[in-house]
Amino acid sequence: MMPKAVEIANDRQDIHVIPKGERWIVKEVGESKALLNANTKAEAVERAKEWALDANRSAIIHRKDGTVETSYNYS
């Protein structure tokens, strides 16, 4: 099932993939609400990269311990 379209404002900060319990969330810096709550890290990374590319921003991917694993810069 494809998640609904998400509107990403170009004036906002990076998009992060972070662990939350056994799930992975995609979240913009400074926003309290997650853009996506995914079952797998792979799903969260795929969506974060798509949204970052569309908005000319970076997708920052975190490890399970919260440290940064990698980033994709589309700006």
Secondary structure, DSSP 8 states (H G I E B T S, - for coil): ---------TTS--EEEEEETTEEEEEETT-SS-SEEESSHHHHHHHHHHHHHHHT-EEEEE-TTSSEEEEEE--
